[in-house]
Amino acid sequence: MTTVAPLQNFGENVTIRPTAYYEPKDEAEVVEILNRHRGEQIRAVGRLHSWSTAPGGEGVVLSLKHLQDVTLHQRDGTEWATIAAGCQVKTILQKLKEQGKTLPSLGLITEQTIAGAISTGTHGSGRNSLSHYVRAVRVARYDPASGIAMIETIESGTALQAARCSLGCLGIILSVDMQVRYTYAVEEHFREYDSVEPVLQAEAEYPLQQFYLSPWRWKFLVQHRREVSKRRSRLAWLYRIHWFLSVDLGLHLLILTTLRLRRSNRVIRFLFRRVIPHTVPRNLKVTDDSSKMLIMEHELFRHMEMELFVPRDQLPAALEYVQQVLIVAGSATSDIPDLNLDAPSVERLTALRGLYGHHYPICVRRVCVDDTLISMSSGGEQDWYAISLISYAKPRDRQGFLQAMDFLATTMKRKFGARPHWGKYCPLSAEELIELYPRFGAFREICEMRDPTGVFRNNWIRTLIPPT
Ligand SMILES: Cc1cc2nc3c(=O)[nH]c(=O)nc-3n(C[C@H](O)[C@H](O)[C@H](O)COP(=O)(O)OP(=O)(O)OC[C@H]3O[C@@H](n4cnc5c(N)ncnc54)[C@H](O)[C@@H]3O)c2cc1C
């Protein structure tokens, strides 16, 4: 056990105060810790890159950062890797690349651990979330009959669907078996569109694309992407340097500096309308390795994010709604548009006027339907679209952002069935969240069967699945 100091997440919006904190060296030590703390609340953290209160809890906390092995397997023409829980995505990519392999899907960053990433349904664009590709999960938990710690490998049926995205409720994940594939190249180029319909049509040609609704310009900047069997572009290295300097550093420093100005709202609008769109090279096609193309250094500057998932047929209306709400929030004198809301919601919207100036591109990513019980893109007949809303305000200045996000999350849940990302700001109540997942009952049953007293649930998760 190391000293029990508070742990803080990336966004500095969640502090965890464990009663005991461990960094076990191997699986046997995890089992030993579980036996030592029988009956106490016990949970794991990854790299604390979630903004929700999913990581850790109020009792014993474990970090599996020393569990780092990655082993490749091959049987009956399929390949998969057994990845130890504490391994970060960037390390996995590096180890797989040495053998010509990569992960089937990637988020925007690679800092997360594999256990943390699958536990909240981490996703990228144009494929399923990482959870979908999980073949087996090895967990340490208690035997409900004897109360003694044991290890279980969950590899089939509804239990596997639950374990693929489980918010840490099924026990301490020790390793994950994940599908892998050959490394591949991605070609990308940017184009701007006035409306969302042609952007969605372009998916047939560019299945991996993601796009940004530019605030205050209200146009769609699309990162058209597709897998290609081409070589890396000769000047791909230069493109990477340009991207790093102009977007990863430049755009973020510009936004951060502007937010410190007295008339920041005006300047932000000017920048998004007149300056930022012209810094992106249009129609320049570049090809590079997927593990370079699909990610960015989004973790360089502290920020906070909420992400809402809507089904494809709801996307155009949902984006129009987000735009209208952000316009209202952006000015104390804005008119209140008719958004077909009930009277209390109109009152809440009116109260938002002038409270929050949105200042970051609204990223939209397509996520295919997952074979899981509760990842955000689970279930349904249509692809899901994740709409991301980010604030770079300092933690003490986030009140306006949070109020606007609370309004968007509650009203978009009712209007569009929007599901908040489990690992991002998640302001809905337990009842609202449960309503969004038709298979939540099956998930609860699996959790109750394996952990009837709820020792692997923190206070937030206990509102979703109360201990029996
Ligand atoms: C800058 C930034 C960019 C991001 N980009 C994306 C993105 O592109 N797409 C996306 O979907 N998400 C994204 N996220 C969110 C992030 O992927 C998720 O929140 C992810 O869960 C974080 O992983 P982590 O290792 O930090 O886990 P933590 O945040 O520490 O934990 C997440 C969950 O996993 C559980 N957990 C962790 N380890 C174990 C274990 N060994 N056993 C059991 N449970 C465990 C925790 O209890 C918790 O419930 C981003 C976050 C940041 C900060």
The ligand as an ORCA input file, in Angstrom:
! r2SCAN-3c Opt
* xyz 0 1
  C      -7.958     14.344    -23.729
  C      -8.951     13.209    -23.757
  C      -9.368     12.689    -24.982
  C     -10.303     11.652    -25.019
  N     -10.686     11.165    -26.237
  C     -11.630     10.193    -26.299
  C     -12.072      9.678    -27.548
  O     -11.577     10.048    -28.606
  N     -13.079      8.760    -27.542
  C     -13.664      8.333    -26.384
  O     -14.592      7.533    -26.434
  N     -13.232      8.771    -25.181
  C     -12.237      9.682    -25.117
  N     -11.804     10.132    -23.893
  C     -12.379      9.505    -22.687
  C     -11.537      8.310    -22.230
  O     -11.219      7.473    -23.316
  C     -12.336      7.451    -21.237
  O     -12.836      8.234    -20.209
  C     -11.511      6.285    -20.675
  O     -12.345      5.532    -19.851
  C     -10.302      6.751    -19.858
  O      -9.440      5.655    -19.607
  P      -8.519      5.618    -18.321
  O      -7.513      4.556    -18.497
  O      -8.025      6.971    -17.990
  O      -9.566      5.109    -17.206
  P     -10.194      5.876    -15.972
  O     -10.771      7.157    -16.436
  O      -9.238      5.927    -14.856
  O     -11.383      4.852    -15.616
  C     -12.467      4.659    -16.477
  C     -13.324      3.497    -15.973
  O     -12.595      2.298    -16.079
  C     -12.608      1.603    -14.836
  N     -11.362      0.860    -14.746
  C     -10.118      1.269    -15.043
  N      -9.236      0.265    -14.845
  C      -9.949     -0.799    -14.419
  C      -9.635     -2.138    -14.047
  N      -8.375     -2.606    -14.077
  N     -10.639     -2.941    -13.625
  C     -11.914     -2.512    -13.589
  N     -12.263     -1.275    -13.932
  C     -11.307     -0.424    -14.356
  C     -12.729      2.704    -13.808
  O     -13.207      2.229    -12.570
  C     -13.729      3.604    -14.506
  O     -15.027      3.117    -14.336
  C     -10.847     11.125    -23.805
  C     -10.420     11.638    -22.583
  C      -9.468     12.668    -22.561
  C      -9.026     13.210    -21.231
*
